Amino acid sequence: MFVAANWKMNLDKNSIFEFSKHLNNFKFSSKVEACIFPPMTYIDYLYNLIKNLPISVGGQNCHFKSSGAFTGEVSANFLKDTGCEYVLVGHSERRILNNENNAEIKSRAQTAINSNLKVILCVGERLTDREEGKALEYIEKQINDCLPNNFKNLIIAYEPIWAIGSNQTPSLGEIENVHGYIKKFFLKNYDVKNICVIYGGSVNLNNSKDIFKTKNVDGGLIGGASLKADDFKKIYDNLK
């Protein structure tokens, strides 16, 4: 099982220091792999605070080039150098707010894997796609268009766009159905039998236990509910 804490553009240096102190009191399980995705400026700081704990650090995004004249961007190689093991690619907020398309996301994913990072590839439908019965079709196209050439270090995060930050989630049956569809897609098209598929989209203390018990769900990508150490600990414990 896998749980990721995506802090987005939240928590300053002092807050991260306080959070890290709580992590020292976690009862970590060998059955649960965990990673925190802090703001880019604090990756190295967080890594040095928790490097002796069984929890990884990741980047929230990376550029599709390893280096070059790209002001304000970050290289996958730089993430690796600062202690990252993972990187998020194709998060819906990047797709919507930064106009990242599938071809660009595929390049980012491939560059990250070439840099020996593990990639969490985010996919998910809009509300109109679900209402029109096209959710699975939309997600399959996203996966097809965004897939890197190597799946060894790949995790798929299903995050329905309409659920993120809305306190709304699909039904457990809908989550099970989408995750199952993704797993069958990899088995049918690429003979991959053990692709890890995690759920993201308004996961919180109240619904995480039920979501994690749902068939085909291998963990969670947690946003706002991961900003408080005590809340994140309880969500982590629900995966044990």
Secondary structure as UniProt FT lines:
FT   STRAND          2..6
FT   HELIX           13..23
FT   TURN            24..25
FT   TURN            30..31
FT   STRAND          33..37
FT   HELIX           40..42
FT   HELIX           43..50
FT   TURN            51..52
FT   STRAND          56..59
FT   TURN            71..72
FT   HELIX           76..81
FT   TURN            82..83
FT   STRAND          86..89
FT   HELIX           92..97
FT   HELIX           102..114
FT   TURN            115..116
FT   STRAND          118..123
FT   HELIX           127..131
FT   TURN            132..133
FT   HELIX           135..146
FT   TURN            152..153
FT   STRAND          154..158
FT   HELIX           161..163
FT   TURN            164..167
FT   HELIX           172..190
FT   STRAND          196..200
FT   TURN            205..207
FT   HELIX           208..213
FT   TURN            215..216
FT   STRAND          219..222
FT   HELIX           224..226
FT   HELIX           229..237
FT   TURN            238..239
//
